Amino acid sequence: MPHAKTSYVCLPCRASYKQPYLGDHERLCPRCAEPLIHVGSAFAAPRRRDEAGWRVLTVLLHSGVRFHKSCCGGPGYRPRTLSEVKERMAYARTSGEPFAKALLRWELPSK
């Protein structure tokens, strides 16, 4: 039985690749030869021309957020706009909550 495929992303090229997951060995981008980031099997890439979408994705990936499936479906909530990211980052700074945890919140607590 073949291995399930998962997504890898190259942020400089704004490219996503589905490849079999065969362990934690490093994969390189076929365009620029930079290391690819393993993002998970529930990932859907923004369009290459969507600069805001790729900026949001960059913040999420640098914060340690990935897109792995859970037992009950998809990966859960992920912010899609820069304003959602900014709100959650501001909340994390004021509350002391880690950025990765704040970015995954469905809603922010009311003040």
CYANA upper distance limits for C-alpha pairs under 8 A (distance plus 0.5 A):
  3 HIS  CA     20 PRO  CA      6.21
  3 HIS  CA     21 TYR  CA      7.30
  3 HIS  CA     22 LEU  CA      8.15
  4 ALA  CA     20 PRO  CA      6.21
  4 ALA  CA     21 TYR  CA      7.34
  5 LYS  CA     18 LYS  CA      6.34
  5 LYS  CA     19 GLN  CA      5.46
  5 LYS  CA     20 PRO  CA      4.62
  5 LYS  CA     21 TYR  CA      6.54
  5 LYS  CA     41 SER  CA      7.29
  6 THR  CA     18 LYS  CA      5.81
  6 THR  CA     19 GLN  CA      6.08
  6 THR  CA     20 PRO  CA      6.51
  6 THR  CA     21 TYR  CA      6.60
  6 THR  CA     38 HIS  CA      8.29
  6 THR  CA     39 VAL  CA      8.17
  6 THR  CA     40 GLY  CA      5.91
  6 THR  CA     41 SER  CA      4.68
  6 THR  CA     42 ALA  CA      8.32
  7 SER  CA     16 SER  CA      7.12
  7 SER  CA     17 TYR  CA      6.04
  7 SER  CA     18 LYS  CA      4.94
  7 SER  CA     19 GLN  CA      6.85
  7 SER  CA     38 HIS  CA      6.71
  7 SER  CA     39 VAL  CA      6.17
  7 SER  CA     40 GLY  CA      5.86
  7 SER  CA     41 SER  CA      6.04
  7 SER  CA     42 ALA  CA      8.43
  7 SER  CA     43 PHE  CA      6.99
  8 TYR  CA     16 SER  CA      6.17
  8 TYR  CA     17 TYR  CA      5.68
  8 TYR  CA     18 LYS  CA      6.80
  8 TYR  CA     19 GLN  CA      7.88
  8 TYR  CA     36 LEU  CA      6.24
  8 TYR  CA     37 ILE  CA      5.78
  8 TYR  CA     38 HIS  CA      5.01
  8 TYR  CA     39 VAL  CA      6.10
  8 TYR  CA     40 GLY  CA      7.85
  9 VAL  CA     14 ARG  CA      7.87
  9 VAL  CA     15 ALA  CA      6.30
  9 VAL  CA     16 SER  CA      4.96
  9 VAL  CA     17 TYR  CA      6.84
  9 VAL  CA     36 LEU  CA      5.85
  9 VAL  CA     37 ILE  CA      5.62
  9 VAL  CA     38 HIS  CA      7.11
  9 VAL  CA     39 VAL  CA      7.33
 10 CYS  CA     14 ARG  CA      6.28
 10 CYS  CA     15 ALA  CA      5.81
 10 CYS  CA     16 SER  CA      6.93
 10 CYS  CA     29 CYS  CA      6.87
 10 CYS  CA     34 GLU  CA      7.88
 10 CYS  CA     35 PRO  CA      7.78
 10 CYS  CA     36 LEU  CA      5.62
 10 CYS  CA     37 ILE  CA      7.01
 11 LEU  CA     15 ALA  CA      7.30
 11 LEU  CA     54 TRP  CA      8.12
 11 LEU  CA     58 THR  CA      7.50
 13 CYS  CA     31 ARG  CA      7.85
 13 CYS  CA     32 CYS  CA      7.86
 14 ARG  CA     48 ARG  CA      6.15
 14 ARG  CA     54 TRP  CA      7.62
 15 ALA  CA     45 ALA  CA      8.41
 15 ALA  CA     48 ARG  CA      7.58
 16 SER  CA     45 ALA  CA      6.95
 26 GLU  CA     35 PRO  CA      7.13
 26 GLU  CA     36 LEU  CA      7.88
 27 ARG  CA     35 PRO  CA      6.27
 27 ARG  CA     36 LEU  CA      6.09
 28 LEU  CA     33 ALA  CA      5.58
 28 LEU  CA     34 GLU  CA      5.92
 28 LEU  CA     35 PRO  CA      4.96
 28 LEU  CA     36 LEU  CA      5.92
 29 CYS  CA     33 ALA  CA      5.14
 29 CYS  CA     34 GLU  CA      5.92
 29 CYS  CA     35 PRO  CA      6.59
 29 CYS  CA     36 LEU  CA      6.29
 38 HIS  CA     66 ARG  CA      8.49
 39 VAL  CA     43 PHE  CA      7.15
 39 VAL  CA     61 LEU  CA      8.30
 39 VAL  CA     66 ARG  CA      5.54
 39 VAL  CA     67 PHE  CA      6.08
 39 VAL  CA     68 HIS  CA      7.77
 40 GLY  CA     66 ARG  CA      6.70
 40 GLY  CA     67 PHE  CA      5.24
 40 GLY  CA     68 HIS  CA      5.01
 40 GLY  CA     69 LYS  CA      7.98
 41 SER  CA     67 PHE  CA      7.07
 41 SER  CA     68 HIS  CA      6.07
 41 SER  CA     69 LYS  CA      7.02
 42 ALA  CA     67 PHE  CA      5.74
 42 ALA  CA     68 HIS  CA      5.93
 42 ALA  CA     69 LYS  CA      6.03
 42 ALA  CA     74 GLY  CA      6.54
 42 ALA  CA     75 PRO  CA      6.82
 43 PHE  CA     67 PHE  CA      5.81
 43 PHE  CA     68 HIS  CA      8.01
 46 PRO  CA     50 ASP  CA      6.82
 46 PRO  CA     53 GLY  CA      6.31
 46 PRO  CA     54 TRP  CA      7.11
 47 ARG  CA     53 GLY  CA      8.37
 48 ARG  CA     54 TRP  CA      8.38
 50 ASP  CA     54 TRP  CA      6.91
 51 GLU  CA     55 ARG  CA      6.70
 52 ALA  CA     56 VAL  CA      6.73
 52 ALA  CA     81 THR  CA      7.59
 52 ALA  CA     82 LEU  CA      7.22
 53 GLY  CA     57 LEU  CA      6.69
 53 GLY  CA     80 ARG  CA      7.21
 53 GLY  CA     81 THR  CA      7.29
 53 GLY  CA     82 LEU  CA      8.39
 54 TRP  CA     58 THR  CA      6.51
 55 ARG  CA     59 VAL  CA      6.87
 55 ARG  CA     82 LEU  CA      8.14
 56 VAL  CA     60 LEU  CA      6.80
 56 VAL  CA     79 PRO  CA      8.03
 56 VAL  CA     80 ARG  CA      7.10
 56 VAL  CA     81 THR  CA      7.00
 56 VAL  CA     82 LEU  CA      6.44
 56 VAL  CA     85 VAL  CA      7.47
 57 LEU  CA     61 LEU  CA      6.60
 58 THR  CA     62 HIS  CA      6.53
 59 VAL  CA     63 SER  CA      6.61
 60 LEU  CA     64 GLY  CA      6.98
 60 LEU  CA     65 VAL  CA      5.70
 60 LEU  CA     66 ARG  CA      8.04
 60 LEU  CA    100 ALA  CA      7.95
 60 LEU  CA    103 LEU  CA      8.00
 61 LEU  CA     65 VAL  CA      5.76
 61 LEU  CA     66 ARG  CA      7.02
 63 SER  CA     99 PHE  CA      6.92
 63 SER  CA    100 ALA  CA      5.85
 64 GLY  CA    100 ALA  CA      6.70
 65 VAL  CA    100 ALA  CA      6.48
 67 PHE  CA     74 GLY  CA      8.42
 67 PHE  CA     75 PRO  CA      5.79
 68 HIS  CA     74 GLY  CA      7.70
 68 HIS  CA     75 PRO  CA      5.84
 69 LYS  CA     73 GLY  CA      6.60
 69 LYS  CA     74 GLY  CA      5.18
 69 LYS  CA     75 PRO  CA      5.34
 70 SER  CA     74 GLY  CA      6.32
 70 SER  CA     75 PRO  CA      6.40
 76 GLY  CA    104 LEU  CA      8.23
 77 TYR  CA    104 LEU  CA      6.25
 77 TYR  CA    105 ARG  CA      7.40
 77 TYR  CA    106 TRP  CA      6.46
 78 ARG  CA    103 LEU  CA      7.45
 78 ARG  CA    104 LEU  CA      6.23
 79 PRO  CA     84 GLU  CA      6.24
 79 PRO  CA     85 VAL  CA      6.61
 79 PRO  CA    103 LEU  CA      7.33
 79 PRO  CA    104 LEU  CA      7.91
 80 ARG  CA     84 GLU  CA      7.48
 80 ARG  CA     85 VAL  CA      8.26
 81 THR  CA     85 VAL  CA      7.00
 82 LEU  CA     86 LYS  CA      6.57
 83 SER  CA     87 GLU  CA      6.64
 84 GLU  CA     88 ARG  CA      6.81
 85 VAL  CA     89 MET  CA      6.54
 85 VAL  CA    103 LEU  CA      7.17
 86 LYS  CA     90 ALA  CA      6.54
 87 GLU  CA     91 TYR  CA      6.71
 88 ARG  CA     92 ALA  CA      6.63
 88 ARG  CA     99 PHE  CA      8.23
 88 ARG  CA    102 ALA  CA      6.07
 88 ARG  CA    103 LEU  CA      6.08
 88 ARG  CA    105 ARG  CA      8.38
 88 ARG  CA    108 LEU  CA      7.80
 89 MET  CA     93 ARG  CA      6.76
 89 MET  CA     99 PHE  CA      6.75
 89 MET  CA    102 ALA  CA      7.43
 89 MET  CA    103 LEU  CA      7.58
 90 ALA  CA     94 THR  CA      6.84
 91 TYR  CA     95 SER  CA      6.41
 91 TYR  CA     97 GLU  CA      8.34
 91 TYR  CA    102 ALA  CA      7.72
 91 TYR  CA    108 LEU  CA      8.16
 92 ALA  CA     96 GLY  CA      5.93
 92 ALA  CA     97 GLU  CA      5.28
 92 ALA  CA     98 PRO  CA      6.64
 92 ALA  CA     99 PHE  CA      6.19
 92 ALA  CA    102 ALA  CA      6.29
 93 ARG  CA     97 GLU  CA      7.63
 97 GLU  CA    101 LYS  CA      7.33
 97 GLU  CA    102 ALA  CA      6.90
 98 PRO  CA    102 ALA  CA      6.81
 99 PHE  CA    103 LEU  CA      6.52
100 ALA  CA    104 LEU  CA      7.12
101 LYS  CA    105 ARG  CA      7.37
